[in-house]
């Protein structure tokens, strides 16, 4: 993983991340969501390399069993791509990269490592285009990649309705493609296991509740984004299941969904409405499917004067915005860090492998870690709470 230095995120060794993850597991936290995971596609195909699939885990509609990027075959060079990742015989490659923003914090957390890793390899020319979430621009970018005869494409358009047509254009041109942020039919997806990350967050926030309010039974507010597809649903379900694993006596009547749109304003407003129905005197567990919407819920709790009666969990953990939220508001227990920078690093090794004709997993997962509020500095030293 990486930490910010001179405007970019400086790498921390994976072993250090694992150590921090153990230390952080303490007894205590979008069609175009920046930290989103994937939906599903049922076929596996590639124009150059090939993808592999297996049975799907709970919470996934068809991606198959995820293979963690740091346990994938070493010859794919997914954790620290360098010159050894280059094709045999000194072949040079041109790789296209379509991203949906050139300013979004989560996108930049992936695109900077992509740029840096390709520079480190020394055999790749990167053609980087931004579509600004415009369907017509996505199509134009694909045509540019085809005209420039790129050897592979990293597709991060975050427009689910456009993905199949974009992939078809590239497939017809026999250009291998993989996806970030959301999936597309027939491609390898690199990203988190949202259900599994939800379970991590649910278990951790339930432990936090037990520590803060020993002997008490929580009332649980779970953010739901019914218009935003599979990713928030997987996180929501994971949160609920994780909480129940730690607090098995909770009944369905102890949970309520806060249905909102994927904005902090909507999560704030709907939480305010829901708080009026919370049984008197109950302490709260509050779970938002990403850190921004969770922060909207935090503002609603504060507005009702309930900040000292709640523990909060989110998902994302991308500095500086998410970590600033968490450090500022003590009701945050923590968040599940998705490490989008690791998606960027893995994407460089994976697309070069595909362009070289290698077989790669259909779903390369980026394992999430519990990032407790007081352990942020173990993951991102410059974002540590002061």
Residue frames relative to the residue before (quaternion, step in Angstrom):
aa qw qx qy qz dx dy dz
X 1.0000 0.0000 0.0000 0.0000 0.00 0.00 0.00
X 0.3561 -0.7606 0.5159 0.1687 3.57 -1.26 0.13
X 0.1918 -0.7525 0.6125 0.1474 3.56 -1.29 0.35
X 0.5923 -0.6226 0.3870 0.3343 3.56 -1.15 0.68
X 0.1674 0.7434 -0.6391 0.1045 3.51 -1.02 0.92
X 0.8382 -0.0148 -0.0437 0.5433 3.55 -0.79 1.07
X 0.7599 -0.3927 0.1967 0.4792 3.56 0.93 0.97
X 0.7384 0.3183 -0.2246 0.5504 3.59 1.24 -0.07
X 0.5229 -0.6476 0.4589 0.3108 3.54 -1.27 0.23
X 0.2985 -0.7770 0.5398 0.1258 3.52 -0.67 1.20
X 0.4989 -0.7106 0.4190 0.2658 3.55 -0.86 1.01
X 0.1634 -0.7240 0.6626 0.1006 3.49 -1.24 0.79
X 0.5347 -0.6495 0.4141 0.3475 3.66 -0.77 0.90
X 0.5968 -0.5909 0.4111 0.3545 3.57 -1.10 0.75
X 0.6091 0.5526 -0.3649 0.4364 3.60 1.02 -0.68
X 0.6392 0.5186 -0.3250 0.4656 3.57 1.06 -0.75
X 0.6172 0.5372 -0.3447 0.4601 3.57 1.08 -0.72
X 0.6538 0.5139 -0.3184 0.4549 3.57 0.93 -0.88
X 0.6470 0.5136 -0.3163 0.4665 3.58 0.97 -0.83
X 0.6621 0.4981 -0.3056 0.4693 3.55 0.96 -0.87
X 0.6217 0.5493 -0.3480 0.4367 3.57 1.03 -0.73
X 0.6486 0.5003 -0.3185 0.4770 3.56 0.99 -0.80
X 0.6668 0.4965 -0.3038 0.4654 3.55 0.94 -0.85
X 0.6969 0.4908 -0.2741 0.4452 3.58 1.08 -0.74
X 0.5949 0.5464 -0.3823 0.4488 3.61 1.19 -0.23
X 0.1371 0.8176 -0.5352 0.1621 3.50 0.45 1.27
X 0.6315 -0.5515 0.3750 0.3954 3.55 -1.23 0.21
X 0.4324 0.6518 -0.5172 0.3474 3.56 0.54 0.91
X 0.8392 -0.0057 0.4302 0.3327 5.99 -2.82 -5.61
X 0.9536 0.2347 -0.0747 -0.1731 11.23 -14.81 4.77
X 0.4414 -0.6443 0.4834 0.3955 3.44 -0.13 0.76
X 0.8024 0.1238 -0.0656 0.5801 3.53 0.99 -0.76
X 0.2467 0.7538 -0.5653 0.2266 3.58 1.00 0.76
X 0.5081 -0.6941 0.4096 0.3038 3.59 -0.72 1.00
X 0.7755 0.3205 -0.1935 0.5084 3.59 0.98 -0.70
X 0.3361 0.8042 -0.4532 0.1868 3.55 1.21 0.35
X 0.3910 -0.6673 0.5822 0.2506 3.46 -1.37 0.41
X 0.6553 -0.5764 0.3527 0.3377 3.55 -1.21 -0.29
X 0.4359 -0.5983 0.5890 0.3242 3.44 -1.40 0.23
X 0.5519 -0.6408 0.4095 0.3423 3.58 -0.74 -0.80
X 0.0508 -0.7398 0.6669 0.0738 3.49 -1.33 0.36
X 0.3974 -0.7870 0.4364 0.1795 3.53 -0.92 0.87
X 0.6977 0.4392 -0.2884 0.4871 3.59 1.17 -0.29
X 0.2130 -0.7639 0.5952 0.1300 3.53 -1.21 0.51
X 0.2447 0.7702 -0.5522 0.2051 3.57 -0.51 1.13
X 0.0204 0.7833 -0.6213 0.0008 3.54 -1.24 0.40
X 0.5143 -0.6729 0.4368 0.3031 3.54 -1.05 0.71
X 0.7677 0.2615 -0.1681 0.5604 3.59 1.08 -0.61
X 0.7775 0.1787 -0.0942 0.5956 3.57 0.47 -1.19
X 0.3782 -0.7087 0.5398 0.2518 3.56 -1.29 -0.11
X 0.3133 -0.7286 0.5753 0.2000 3.53 -1.28 0.45
X 0.2727 -0.7569 0.5743 0.1513 3.56 -1.18 0.57
X 0.1377 -0.7994 0.5825 0.0513 3.56 -1.14 0.61
X 0.0978 -0.7717 0.6259 0.0568 3.55 -1.30 0.35
X 0.7413 -0.3881 0.2715 0.4756 3.58 -1.25 -0.16
X 0.4824 -0.7015 0.4560 0.2594 3.55 -1.06 0.81
X 0.4007 -0.6962 0.5365 0.2585 3.59 -1.05 0.73
X 0.6783 -0.4450 0.3655 0.4564 3.58 -1.29 0.12
X 0.7884 0.3191 -0.2345 0.4708 3.53 -1.04 0.79
X 0.7053 0.4031 -0.2675 0.5181 3.59 1.22 0.03
X 0.3447 -0.7884 0.4763 0.1810 3.62 -0.76 1.00
X 0.8468 -0.1589 0.0861 0.5003 3.63 1.08 0.16
X 0.4454 0.6992 -0.4654 0.3102 3.61 1.15 0.24
X 0.4689 -0.6585 0.4619 0.3651 3.58 1.13 -0.50
X 0.7015 -0.4522 0.3387 0.4344 3.53 -1.33 -0.05
X 0.3894 -0.7382 0.4911 0.2495 3.62 -0.69 0.99
X 0.2180 -0.7240 0.6388 0.1419 3.52 -1.22 0.65
X 0.4015 -0.7357 0.4885 0.2427 3.58 -0.53 1.15
X 0.5581 -0.6515 0.3968 0.3265 3.56 -0.90 0.94
X 0.7221 0.4351 -0.2586 0.4717 3.58 1.06 -0.67
X 0.6954 0.3773 -0.3025 0.5315 3.60 1.26 0.29
X 0.4141 0.6939 -0.4770 0.3456 3.59 1.26 0.28
X 0.6935 -0.4622 0.3280 0.4447 3.62 -1.20 0.34
X 0.5572 -0.6601 0.3983 0.3084 3.56 -0.89 1.00
X 0.6524 0.5471 -0.3304 0.4072 3.60 1.05 -0.68
X 0.5776 0.5624 -0.3874 0.4471 3.58 1.28 0.01
X 0.2491 -0.8206 0.4870 0.1657 3.60 1.28 -0.29
X 0.2234 0.8228 -0.4909 0.1789 3.57 0.82 1.01
X 0.7148 0.4722 -0.2736 0.4373 3.62 1.08 -0.49
X 0.8109 -0.0054 0.0316 0.5844 3.61 1.05 -0.59
X 0.0755 -0.8470 0.5242 0.0446 3.58 0.54 1.13
X 0.0616 0.7726 -0.6279 0.0702 3.53 -1.06 0.87
X 0.8043 -0.2687 0.1827 0.4976 3.60 -1.17 -0.34
X 0.6086 0.5750 -0.3585 0.4128 3.59 1.08 -0.62
X 0.6169 0.5576 -0.3453 0.4351 3.60 1.21 -0.40
X 0.5315 0.6608 -0.3986 0.3492 3.60 1.21 -0.37
X 0.6028 -0.5688 0.4092 0.3817 3.59 -1.14 0.53
X 0.5981 -0.5668 0.4340 0.3642 3.53 -1.22 0.55
X 0.7905 0.3542 -0.2456 0.4351 3.53 -1.23 0.50
X 0.5685 -0.6423 0.3720 0.3548 3.56 1.21 0.30
X 0.3132 0.7722 -0.5022 0.2310 3.59 1.21 0.39
X 0.2878 -0.7372 0.5902 0.1592 3.54 -1.06 0.86
X 0.1857 -0.7914 0.5772 0.0777 3.56 -1.09 0.75
X 0.1845 -0.7092 0.6592 0.1685 3.50 -1.36 0.41
X 0.0930 -0.8041 0.5872 0.0049 3.56 -0.70 1.13
X 0.2831 -0.7474 0.5797 0.1587 3.56 -0.94 0.95
X 0.0632 -0.7852 0.6157 0.0206 3.56 -1.09 0.73
X 0.0868 -0.7793 0.6204 0.0169 3.56 -0.58 1.20
X 0.0082 -0.7924 0.6093 -0.0273 3.58 -0.70 1.11
X 0.4995 -0.7046 0.4199 0.2790 3.56 -1.04 0.69
X 0.7922 0.1081 -0.0820 0.5950 3.61 1.23 -0.11
X 0.2580 -0.7422 0.5884 0.1910 3.54 -1.22 0.48
X 0.7114 0.4044 -0.2651 0.5101 3.58 1.27 0.35
X 0.5173 0.6505 -0.4179 0.3668 3.61 1.18 -0.40
X 0.5400 -0.6724 0.4102 0.2966 3.56 -0.85 1.05
X 0.6851 0.4858 -0.2892 0.4594 3.58 0.93 -0.87
X 0.6320 0.5178 -0.3337 0.4703 3.57 1.04 -0.75
X 0.6704 0.4986 -0.3067 0.4559 3.58 0.89 -0.90
X 0.6047 0.5576 -0.3560 0.4436 3.58 1.12 -0.61
X 0.6865 0.4147 -0.2772 0.5291 3.59 1.26 -0.37
X 0.7046 0.5029 -0.2985 0.4018 3.57 0.81 -0.96
X 0.6166 0.5448 -0.3646 0.4359 3.62 1.00 -0.63
X 0.6768 0.4564 -0.3163 0.4834 3.65 0.86 -0.76
X 0.5890 0.5526 -0.3752 0.4549 3.60 1.10 -0.60
X 0.6707 0.4955 -0.2963 0.4657 3.57 0.85 -0.97
X 0.7000 0.4857 -0.2765 0.4446 3.56 0.83 -1.01
X 0.6618 0.5156 -0.3155 0.4435 3.60 0.98 -0.83
X 0.6539 0.4968 -0.3250 0.4691 3.58 0.97 -0.77
X 0.6127 0.5299 -0.3516 0.4693 3.59 1.06 -0.67
X 0.6554 0.5203 -0.3036 0.4556 3.55 1.00 -0.86
X 0.6196 0.5417 -0.3437 0.4523 3.59 1.05 -0.72
X 0.2528 -0.8121 0.4879 0.1965 3.55 0.89 -0.93
X 0.7010 0.4525 -0.2721 0.4793 3.59 1.23 -0.06
X 0.6868 0.4797 -0.2574 0.4815 3.60 1.30 -0.06
X 0.1915 -0.7121 0.6640 0.1242 3.51 -1.13 0.85
X 0.2261 -0.7983 0.5486 0.1026 3.59 -0.68 1.10
X 0.1351 -0.7527 0.6418 0.0583 3.55 -0.91 1.03
X 0.0447 -0.8478 0.5254 -0.0562 3.55 -0.09 1.37
X 0.0088 0.7993 -0.5976 0.0628 3.58 -0.69 1.16
X 0.2558 -0.7586 0.5828 0.1394 3.57 -1.16 0.65
X 0.2466 -0.8066 0.5210 0.1308 3.58 -0.85 0.95
X 0.2859 -0.8037 0.4846 0.1935 3.63 1.28 -0.19
X 0.5987 -0.6113 0.3355 0.3939 3.56 1.09 0.82
X 0.4819 0.6350 -0.4484 0.4043 3.55 1.09 0.76
X 0.4481 -0.7289 0.4394 0.2737 3.64 -0.49 1.13
X 0.6590 0.5095 -0.3252 0.4476 3.60 0.91 -0.84
X 0.6508 0.5103 -0.3208 0.4617 3.58 1.03 -0.74
X 0.5792 0.5602 -0.3766 0.4570 3.59 1.07 -0.65
X 0.6834 0.4854 -0.2913 0.4611 3.58 0.83 -0.97
X 0.6431 0.5094 -0.3273 0.4689 3.60 0.98 -0.80
X 0.6429 0.5226 -0.3314 0.4514 3.57 0.97 -0.78
X 0.6332 0.5161 -0.3374 0.4679 3.59 1.00 -0.77
X 0.6471 0.5084 -0.3232 0.4673 3.59 0.98 -0.81
X 0.6209 0.5288 -0.3435 0.4657 3.60 1.04 -0.70
X 0.6415 0.5168 -0.3263 0.4637 3.58 0.94 -0.84
X 0.6580 0.5048 -0.3090 0.4655 3.57 0.97 -0.86
X 0.6670 0.5058 -0.3031 0.4555 3.58 0.91 -0.91
X 0.7021 0.4431 -0.2616 0.4923 3.57 1.07 -0.73
X 0.3582 -0.7760 0.4548 0.2505 3.57 1.36 0.02
X 0.1025 0.8111 -0.5638 0.1175 3.57 0.81 1.01
X 0.4957 -0.6799 0.4698 0.2670 3.54 -1.24 0.50
X 0.7877 -0.0550 0.0366 0.6125 3.57 1.27 -0.23
X 0.2202 -0.7768 0.5797 0.1098 3.56 -1.26 0.45
X 0.2102 -0.6972 0.6720 0.1347 3.51 -1.18 0.83
X 0.1201 -0.8270 0.5491 0.0127 3.56 -0.45 1.25
X 0.0798 0.7816 -0.6095 0.1058 3.56 -0.61 1.19
X 0.1472 0.8418 -0.5048 0.1216 3.55 0.79 1.04
X 0.2158 -0.8167 0.5039 0.1806 3.62 1.16 -0.64
X 0.5806 0.5105 -0.4061 0.4874 3.59 1.16 0.60
X 0.3131 -0.8080 0.4652 0.1810 3.55 -0.02 1.32
X 0.6727 0.5189 -0.3128 0.4247 3.60 0.93 -0.83
X 0.6927 0.4770 -0.2656 0.4713 3.57 1.18 -0.58
X 0.5249 0.6951 -0.3962 0.2905 3.58 1.13 -0.64
X 0.6825 0.4960 -0.3387 0.4165 3.67 0.69 -0.90
X 0.6710 0.4895 -0.3085 0.4637 3.60 0.92 -0.84
X 0.6357 0.5264 -0.3316 0.4570 3.58 1.00 -0.77
X 0.6669 0.4917 -0.3000 0.4728 3.56 0.92 -0.90
X 0.6354 0.5377 -0.3384 0.4389 3.60 0.98 -0.78
X 0.6159 0.5412 -0.3467 0.4556 3.58 1.01 -0.78
X 0.6947 0.4669 -0.2734 0.4740 3.55 0.88 -0.96
X 0.6429 0.5259 -0.3285 0.4498 3.57 0.97 -0.80
X 0.6460 0.5135 -0.3219 0.4640 3.59 0.98 -0.80
X 0.6944 0.4320 -0.2638 0.5115 3.56 1.18 -0.58
X 0.4228 -0.7346 0.4292 0.3120 3.56 1.37 0.12
X 0.4246 0.6594 -0.4878 0.3833 3.55 0.96 0.98
X 0.3664 -0.7413 0.5119 0.2327 3.63 -0.60 1.04
X 0.0842 -0.8016 0.5919 -0.0038 3.55 -1.09 0.77
X 0.0454 -0.7463 0.6606 0.0681 3.53 -1.25 0.57
X 0.3425 -0.7709 0.5136 0.1570 3.55 -1.20 0.53
X 0.1754 -0.7178 0.6638 0.1156 3.49 -1.35 0.59
X 0.7967 0.3339 -0.2533 0.4354 3.58 -1.32 0.44
X 0.7682 -0.1494 0.0765 0.6179 3.63 0.81 -0.92
X 0.5491 -0.6505 0.4303 0.3001 3.52 -1.23 0.54
X 0.1216 -0.7382 0.6508 0.1292 3.50 -1.43 0.08
X 0.6178 -0.5794 0.3697 0.3821 3.60 -1.02 0.72
X 0.8530 0.2152 -0.1559 0.4493 3.52 -1.04 0.88
X 0.6584 0.5067 -0.3127 0.4605 3.58 1.22 0.10
X 0.5019 -0.5643 0.5423 0.3682 3.52 -1.34 0.23
X 0.1876 -0.7597 0.6142 0.1021 3.54 -1.05 0.85
X 0.1333 -0.7637 0.6274 0.0732 3.56 -1.05 0.85
X 0.4625 0.6666 -0.4755 0.3401 3.55 -0.55 1.14
X 0.7196 -0.4852 0.2996 0.3961 3.56 -1.30 0.05
X 0.4145 -0.6067 0.6017 0.3130 3.50 -1.42 0.22
X 0.2827 -0.8320 0.4523 0.1527 3.54 0.04 1.33
X 0.6393 0.5065 -0.3430 0.4659 3.59 0.99 -0.70
X 0.6652 0.4986 -0.3099 0.4614 3.59 0.84 -0.94
X 0.6506 0.5026 -0.3198 0.4711 3.58 0.99 -0.77
X 0.6119 0.5447 -0.3439 0.4590 3.56 1.10 -0.66
X 0.6311 0.5233 -0.3290 0.4685 3.57 1.02 -0.79
X 0.6184 0.5395 -0.3364 0.4619 3.58 0.99 -0.85
X 0.6980 0.4726 -0.2731 0.4634 3.56 0.84 -0.97
X 0.6516 0.5267 -0.3178 0.4438 3.57 0.97 -0.83
X 0.6655 0.4890 -0.3054 0.4741 3.57 0.91 -0.87
X 0.6864 0.5020 -0.2929 0.4370 3.57 0.90 -0.91
X 0.6832 0.4633 -0.3056 0.4746 3.59 0.91 -0.82
X 0.6054 0.5394 -0.3597 0.4617 3.60 1.12 -0.57
X 0.6342 0.5035 -0.3259 0.4879 3.59 1.03 -0.73
X 0.6200 0.5352 -0.3394 0.4626 3.58 1.05 -0.73
X 0.6395 0.5249 -0.3256 0.4576 3.56 0.97 -0.85
X 0.6500 0.5213 -0.3227 0.4490 3.59 0.90 -0.88
X 0.6610 0.5011 -0.3034 0.4690 3.57 1.05 -0.75
X 0.7221 0.4548 -0.2469 0.4591 3.57 0.88 -0.95
X 0.8098 0.1422 -0.0320 0.5682 3.58 0.99 -0.85
X 0.0742 -0.8510 0.5183 0.0400 3.60 0.61 1.11
X 0.8313 0.2257 -0.1935 0.4697 3.52 -1.05 0.92
X 0.6366 0.5326 -0.3369 0.4445 3.60 1.22 -0.06
X 0.3873 -0.7098 0.5498 0.2096 3.52 -1.27 0.54
X 0.3249 -0.7904 0.4818 0.1940 3.61 -0.57 1.06
X 0.2676 -0.6501 0.6666 0.2478 3.45 -1.44 0.22
X 0.2302 -0.8319 0.5007 0.0651 3.56 -0.64 1.18
X 0.1509 -0.7580 0.6306 0.0704 3.54 -0.88 1.04
X 0.0701 -0.8020 0.5931 -0.0108 3.56 -0.61 1.19
X 0.3515 -0.7305 0.5420 0.2215 3.57 -0.65 1.05
X 0.0572 -0.7703 0.6349 0.0189 3.56 -1.02 0.90
X 0.1307 -0.7777 0.6123 0.0568 3.56 -0.98 0.90
X 0.1476 -0.8647 0.4707 0.0941 3.59 0.41 1.19
X 0.6877 0.4772 -0.2886 0.4648 3.61 1.16 -0.43
X 0.6722 0.5601 -0.2707 0.4014 3.58 1.26 -0.22
X 0.6469 -0.5945 0.3199 0.3547 3.58 1.13 0.48
X 0.8156 -0.3510 0.2147 0.4068 3.50 -1.39 -0.28
X 0.6080 0.6099 -0.3734 0.3449 3.59 0.91 -0.86
X 0.7182 0.4131 -0.2914 0.4781 3.67 0.65 -0.91
X 0.6058 0.5531 -0.3667 0.4389 3.61 1.07 -0.60
X 0.6480 0.5124 -0.3193 0.4643 3.58 0.95 -0.85
X 0.6568 0.4983 -0.3126 0.4718 3.57 0.96 -0.83
X 0.6310 0.5400 -0.3171 0.4579 3.58 0.94 -0.93
X 0.6951 0.4707 -0.2805 0.4654 3.58 0.80 -1.01
X 0.6433 0.5198 -0.3241 0.4593 3.57 1.03 -0.75
X 0.6133 0.5394 -0.3426 0.4642 3.57 0.99 -0.81
X 0.6864 0.4976 -0.2915 0.4431 3.57 0.78 -1.04
X 0.6835 0.4804 -0.2934 0.4647 3.59 0.86 -0.92
X 0.6462 0.5229 -0.3216 0.4533 3.58 1.00 -0.78
X 0.6366 0.5157 -0.3239 0.4731 3.58 0.98 -0.82
X 0.6729 0.5028 -0.2999 0.4523 3.58 0.92 -0.88
X 0.5967 0.5653 -0.3700 0.4330 3.60 1.09 -0.58
X 0.7257 0.4089 -0.2307 0.5030 3.58 1.03 -0.77
X 0.7742 0.2044 -0.0965 0.5912 3.58 1.12 -0.72
X 0.0650 -0.8751 0.4785 0.0325 3.59 0.57 1.17
X 0.6079 0.5755 -0.3608 0.4112 3.62 1.17 -0.30
X 0.5029 0.6535 -0.4306 0.3669 3.58 1.24 -0.18
X 0.2545 -0.7517 0.5934 0.1342 3.55 -1.04 0.87
X 0.6798 -0.4770 0.3456 0.4370 3.57 -1.24 0.25
X 0.6190 0.5564 -0.3424 0.4360 3.59 1.12 -0.57
X 0.6226 0.5268 -0.3401 0.4682 3.59 1.27 -0.20
X 0.6725 0.4261 -0.2798 0.5366 3.57 1.31 0.01
X 0.0342 0.7708 -0.6357 -0.0253 3.54 -1.16 0.57
X 0.3842 -0.7098 0.5443 0.2288 3.56 -1.06 0.80
X 0.2174 -0.7202 0.6446 0.1364 3.51 -1.14 0.80
X 0.1454 -0.8272 0.5395 0.0599 3.59 -0.11 1.27
X 0.1033 0.8038 -0.5668 0.1482 3.55 -0.64 1.15
X 0.5013 -0.5584 0.5318 0.3925 3.51 -1.38 -0.11
X 0.6273 -0.5964 0.3660 0.3419 3.56 -1.24 0.38
X 0.5299 0.5874 -0.4474 0.4172 3.58 0.75 1.06
X 0.5857 -0.5798 0.4241 0.3755 3.62 -1.10 0.52
X 0.6160 0.5482 -0.3524 0.4425 3.60 1.05 -0.69
X 0.6770 0.4817 -0.2956 0.4715 3.57 0.90 -0.90
X 0.6612 0.4940 -0.3280 0.4596 3.61 0.89 -0.82
X 0.6081 0.5424 -0.3388 0.4704 3.61 1.10 -0.67
X 0.7096 0.4744 -0.2735 0.4434 3.57 0.73 -1.07
X 0.6933 0.4653 -0.2891 0.4682 3.59 0.88 -0.89
X 0.6149 0.5314 -0.3532 0.4634 3.60 1.11 -0.60
X 0.6076 0.5489 -0.3515 0.4538 3.58 0.99 -0.79
X 0.6607 0.5038 -0.3058 0.4649 3.58 0.92 -0.90
X 0.6888 0.5026 -0.2821 0.4397 3.57 0.92 -0.96
X 0.6132 0.5791 -0.3523 0.4055 3.60 1.01 -0.75
X 0.5984 0.5750 -0.3575 0.4284 3.56 1.14 -0.48
X 0.7064 0.4308 -0.2520 0.5019 3.58 1.25 -0.32
X 0.4631 0.6784 -0.4544 0.3448 3.60 1.25 0.04
X 0.5161 -0.6430 0.4587 0.3313 3.62 -0.85 0.88
X 0.5721 -0.6353 0.4065 0.3223 3.55 -0.93 0.95
X 0.8358 0.2477 -0.1914 0.4510 3.54 -1.04 0.89
X 0.5435 0.6317 -0.4062 0.3751 3.61 1.21 -0.16
X 0.3757 -0.6754 0.5873 0.2404 3.55 -1.09 0.79
X 0.3682 -0.7800 0.4874 0.1358 3.54 -1.15 0.71
X 0.1320 -0.6664 0.7177 0.1526 3.46 -1.42 0.52
X 0.0903 -0.8003 0.5928 -0.0002 3.56 -0.81 1.06
X 0.0224 -0.8167 0.5752 -0.0397 3.58 -0.69 1.11
X 0.0841 -0.7892 0.6081 0.0185 3.55 -0.73 1.14
X 0.5093 -0.7009 0.4105 0.2844 3.57 -0.91 0.88
X 0.7544 0.0323 -0.1437 0.6397 3.56 1.31 0.07
X 0.6856 -0.5274 0.3046 0.3989 3.57 -1.18 0.40
X 0.6396 0.5394 -0.3424 0.4275 3.59 0.99 -0.73
X 0.6986 0.4368 -0.2836 0.4907 3.59 0.88 -0.87
X 0.5921 0.5462 -0.3679 0.4645 3.60 1.11 -0.57
X 0.6410 0.5170 -0.3278 0.4630 3.58 1.02 -0.75
X 0.5880 0.5476 -0.3644 0.4708 3.59 1.11 -0.56
X 0.6449 0.5020 -0.3102 0.4856 3.57 1.04 -0.77
X 0.6146 0.5517 -0.3395 0.4502 3.58 1.05 -0.79
X 0.6539 0.5113 -0.3193 0.4573 3.60 0.94 -0.84
X 0.6407 0.5188 -0.3262 0.4626 3.58 1.04 -0.74
X 0.6337 0.5263 -0.3246 0.4649 3.58 1.00 -0.83
X 0.6538 0.5071 -0.3099 0.4683 3.57 0.97 -0.86
X 0.6381 0.5433 -0.3240 0.4390 3.56 0.99 -0.83
X 0.7025 0.4266 -0.2486 0.5126 3.58 1.15 -0.64
X 0.4932 -0.6846 0.4185 0.3360 3.61 1.27 0.05
X 0.5230 0.6672 -0.3765 0.3735 3.58 1.21 0.54
X 0.3167 0.7972 -0.4806 0.1822 3.60 1.23 0.14
X 0.7093 0.4553 -0.2679 0.4667 3.60 0.98 -0.78
X 0.6684 0.4885 -0.2880 0.4813 3.56 1.33 -0.05
X 0.7107 0.4415 -0.2294 0.4974 3.58 1.25 0.23
X 0.1248 -0.7114 0.6767 0.1426 3.50 -1.38 0.37
X 0.2119 -0.8139 0.5400 0.0321 3.54 -0.94 1.00
X 0.0609 -0.7659 0.6392 0.0341 3.54 -1.17 0.74
X 0.0849 -0.7762 0.6220 0.0594 3.56 -1.15 0.67
X 0.3001 -0.7229 0.5714 0.2466 3.54 -1.22 -0.52
X 0.5482 0.5788 -0.4655 0.3844 3.55 -0.96 0.93
X 0.0620 0.8663 -0.4956 0.0082 3.55 0.44 -1.24
X 0.4100 0.7247 -0.4687 0.2950 3.60 1.14 0.50
X 0.3284 -0.7357 0.5527 0.2134 3.62 -0.71 1.00
X 0.6347 -0.1566 -0.7407 -0.1551 1.51 -2.23 1.06
X 0.5443 0.6746 -0.4036 0.2927 3.60 1.15 -0.53
X 0.7033 0.4667 -0.2901 0.4509 3.59 0.68 -1.05
X 0.6885 0.4814 -0.2978 0.4534 3.57 0.85 -0.89
X 0.5939 0.5524 -0.3630 0.4586 3.59 1.14 -0.52
X 0.5986 0.5489 -0.3493 0.4673 3.58 1.00 -0.81
X 0.7240 0.4822 -0.2574 0.4209 3.51 0.67 -1.21
X 0.6728 0.4966 -0.2973 0.4608 3.57 0.94 -0.83
X 0.6724 0.5311 -0.2962 0.4220 3.58 1.00 -0.80
X 0.7904 0.2972 -0.1267 0.5204 3.58 0.96 -0.91
X 0.3503 -0.7951 0.4534 0.1989 3.63 -0.35 1.21
X 0.5725 0.5927 -0.4031 0.3980 3.62 1.15 -0.27
X 0.5214 0.6010 -0.4282 0.4283 3.59 1.24 -0.19
X 0.2922 -0.7220 0.5999 0.1829 3.58 -0.87 0.98
X 0.6889 -0.3822 0.2824 0.5474 3.55 1.09 -0.79
X 0.3512 -0.7072 0.5672 0.2341 3.53 -1.28 -0.32
X 0.4471 -0.6240 0.5472 0.3337 3.55 -1.31 0.19
X 0.2771 -0.7810 0.5411 0.1431 3.56 -0.47 1.21
X 0.2733 -0.7908 0.5347 0.1188 3.56 -0.81 1.09
X 0.2451 -0.8192 0.4859 0.1809 3.60 1.29 -0.26
X 0.0283 -0.8334 0.5520 0.0021 3.64 0.54 1.10
X 0.5571 0.6056 -0.3983 0.4053 3.60 1.15 -0.48
X 0.6427 0.5168 -0.3288 0.4602 3.59 1.10 -0.64
X 0.5751 0.5565 -0.3759 0.4673 3.58 1.18 -0.51
X 0.6553 0.5191 -0.3141 0.4501 3.58 0.98 -0.83
X 0.6558 0.5025 -0.3107 0.4700 3.56 0.93 -0.91
X 0.6771 0.4987 -0.2981 0.4516 3.59 0.85 -0.97
X 0.6244 0.5674 -0.3454 0.4110 3.58 1.02 -0.78
X 0.6431 0.5339 -0.3429 0.4288 3.60 0.98 -0.72
X 0.6780 0.4692 -0.2998 0.4800 3.58 0.89 -0.86
X 0.6691 0.5258 -0.3037 0.4285 3.56 0.98 -0.89
X 0.6950 0.4646 -0.3081 0.4541 3.61 0.85 -0.85
X 0.6150 0.5156 -0.3549 0.4796 3.60 1.08 -0.59
X 0.6275 0.5244 -0.3356 0.4676 3.59 1.03 -0.74
X 0.6526 0.5049 -0.3122 0.4709 3.60 0.94 -0.87
X 0.6778 0.4936 -0.2914 0.4605 3.57 0.90 -0.92
X 0.6830 0.4636 -0.2712 0.4950 3.57 1.24 -0.47
X 0.5819 -0.6330 0.3492 0.3725 3.57 1.29 0.14
X 0.4635 0.6829 -0.4522 0.3382 3.59 1.20 0.29
X 0.4651 -0.6404 0.5312 0.3022 3.53 -1.27 0.44
X 0.0280 -0.7997 0.5997 -0.0029 3.56 -0.88 0.92
X 0.6193 -0.5497 0.3879 0.4048 3.62 -1.14 0.46
X 0.5524 -0.6191 0.4506 0.3294 3.55 -1.19 0.59
X 0.7792 0.1199 -0.0715 0.6110 3.57 1.11 -0.66
X 0.0982 -0.7661 0.6349 0.0179 3.55 -0.57 1.23
X 0.1664 -0.8340 0.5215 0.0695 3.55 -0.28 1.24
X 0.2779 -0.7043 0.6298 0.1733 3.50 -1.30 0.59
X 0.3142 -0.7908 0.4849 0.2021 3.62 -0.12 1.22
X 0.3514 -0.7246 0.5570 0.2029 3.53 -0.99 0.89
X 0.1895 -0.7649 0.6063 0.1065 3.55 -1.25 0.45
X 0.4849 -0.6231 0.5223 0.3221 3.54 -1.15 0.63
X 0.0816 -0.7865 0.6121 0.0064 3.56 -0.79 1.10
X 0.2139 -0.7991 0.5536 0.0959 3.54 -0.05 1.33
X 0.6670 -0.5378 0.3456 0.3826 3.54 -1.15 0.69
X 0.7536 0.3871 -0.2200 0.4836 3.59 0.92 -0.87
X 0.6760 0.4704 -0.2928 0.4858 3.58 1.28 0.14
X 0.3181 0.7701 -0.5045 0.2265 3.60 1.22 0.17
X 0.6585 0.5412 -0.3115 0.4201 3.58 0.94 -0.86
X 0.5809 0.5711 -0.3820 0.4364 3.60 1.18 -0.38
X 0.7159 0.4044 -0.2314 0.5200 3.57 1.20 -0.56
X 0.7859 0.0662 0.0162 0.6145 3.55 0.94 -1.00
X 0.2793 -0.8261 0.4576 0.1737 3.62 0.19 1.24
X 0.7161 0.4607 -0.2723 0.4482 3.58 0.92 -0.83
X 0.6729 0.4637 -0.2938 0.4959 3.57 1.31 -0.13
X 0.3421 0.7655 -0.4882 0.2422 3.60 1.25 0.11
X 0.5242 -0.6217 0.4778 0.3324 3.55 -1.10 0.72
X 0.3404 -0.7563 0.5305 0.1752 3.59 -0.89 0.96
